[in-house]
Amino acid sequence: MVVKENFKINLKYSVIIAFVIIFFIPFIYSTANLNEFKVAQCMEKLVVLIGIPLFVPVMKPEQELSIREIVLIKSFPYRIIILFRIVMAVIFSTIFIYVFELYILYKGCSFPFYAYLLRTIIATMLIGGFGILASILSGNTLIGYLVAFLYFFLSQSNVPGLEMTIVSHGLSIRYILAIALLYLVILVRCESGKI
């Protein structure tokens, strides 16, 4: 019941948008016979975009003040609902990335399958996490989308320290700490209203 309702309220349209993004990548970026470096570029430049529709709207249903007040007075902790939605977003990201990697493997690409799967999931969580946090702080999902897109575009530029190199260069302690801190702040801020 909880899975069905949260999917219907929160993720139904997000999953459709993520599917459309994954579906159109082969038409935008050649996905046949790519080497390891080119596959990493494809993941960092296009596939990570699914993190925006899957993660950013996690808080959207409760951003209307009257609904939020009702949710926060319930005995069931609101942060558990948000954590559940984040886990659902991670599961759907994993499915989409896994299917996309199977497709490019079929098209003759050569790359470390599971390493790229994990790194791309982390990258989608990072982009989506910035959007969720902006959405919480502003009280507006649109602002969350704008911040997530801004971070994505900055990560594609040559701005030192902002480059998205998780897939090509591997996970570093910096990314792991950023993800852990980002989602900790999201879970604290979503219910208490204070960081």
N, C-alpha and C positions, 0 to 999 in steps of 0.2 A: 504494500500500500504506500509506504513512505517513498520507495524507489519510484513507483509509477507516478505519484503526484509531483514529486520534485522534478522528474524527467519532463512531465507535461508542462509544468509551470516554468521551469528554468532552462532546460537544455534542448527541448525539441527543435526550436529554430536554430539554435547554435550548432547542433549536429548537422543540420541541413547545410548551413553556411560552410562549415568545415569540410563537408563532403564536396561541395562545389569547388572550394579552393583546391583540394587534393585532386579532383577530377580534371581541372583545367591546367594543372602544372605541366603535364606532358605537351600541351599545346603551346605553352609559353617558353619552356626550357627543354631542350633536347634531353631525353632520358634514356637514350640507347647507348650501350657500350661506353659508359663513363668510367673513368678511373676513380680511385679513392678520393682524390682531391676534388674532382668535379662533383662527385656525389655529395661530399661535405658542403660544397658551395650551394648546391641545390637545396640541401636541408636547411642551411643557415639563411638563405635568401628567400625561400618560398615556403617550405613545409612548416617552418616555425610560425607562420602567420595563423595557423589554426588555433594557436594559443589565445589569440585575441577573442574570437567568438566563443570559444569554449570556456574560458576562465573569467573574462571581464564581467559578464552579466550575473555572476554568482549572487550578488547582493541586490539585484534589480527588483525582485518582487517586494522586498520590504523597504524600499526607499521612499515609498509614500508614507508620510508620518503616521496616519491613522492605522495602517496595517502594521507598521513597525512597533507602535505602542502595544498593540494586541499581542504580537509575537513575543515581545520582551517580557510581558507579564505572565506568560505561560510557564508552567513548572518545568517543562522540557528545555534544557539549555540551548539557546539560539546558536551558540558557536558550534554545537554538535551538528546542527542542520547545515551550517556553512561548511564545516569540515567534510560532511557527507557529500555536499555538492562539489567541493574541490576534488574529492576522491573520484566522483563520477566523471568530472572533467579530465582527470588524469587517465582514467580507464578509457574514455573515448579517444583521447589523444593517442594513447598507446595503440589502440585498434587501428586508427587511421594511419599512423606512422608505420605500423607493422605491415598493413596491406600495401601501402605505397612502396615500402622496401621490397616486398615480395614481387611487386610489379616491375620495379627497376632491376631486380635480380634476374627476372625472366627476360628482360630486355638486354641482358648481357653485361650489366654493370658489375664491377668488382670493388668490394668494400667490406669492412668488418661489420657484419650485420647487427649483432647484438650491442656492440659498442656504440654504433651510430644510433640505434634505437634508443638506448638509455640517454645518450647525450642530447638527442633531439627532443626527447620528453622533457629533460631539464631545461632546455632552451625555451620550449613553449610555456613551461611553468614560470620561467623568469619574466618573459614578456607579459604573460597573462597576469602574473602577480603584481607587477607595477600598475596595471590597469585596475585590478581589484582594489589596491590600496588607494589609488587616486579616486576611485568611485566612492570608497568609504569616507575619505577625508572631505570630499566635495559634496557628498550626498547626491551625486548625479552620475548615472551610468555613462552618459555621453562624454563627460569629462574623462572617465575611465578609459573609454575607447580612444579618445584623443591622446591621452598620455601614453597608452600602449603603442599606438601608431607612431607617436613621436619617438619613443624609445627604440622602436623597430627601425625607423629611418635613421636615427643617430647611430644605431649599431651597424648599419650598412655603410656608414661614412668612414672616413679615416680619422675620426676624432679619437685621440689616444685615450685608452681606458674604457671606451664604450663599444669597441668592436665586438661583434658577436662571433667568437671563435671557439665556442664550446664543442661543436661537432668536429671541426678540423684539427684543433690543437688539444682536445681532451678536456676533461674536467679538472679544474684546479680547486684548491681550498677556497679561493675567493668566491667562486660560483656557488659552492656548497654552503658556505657561510651566508652568502647573500640570499639564497633560497630559504634557508632555515630562518634567518632573521625576518625576511619579508613575510613569510607565512605565519610566523609567531605574532608579529605585529598585527597582521590581518585578523587572526583569531582573537587577539586581545581587544582590538579596537572595535570589532563588529558588535560586541555585546555590551561592553562597559562604557563605550564612548570616550575612553581615555587610553592613551598609549602607556 
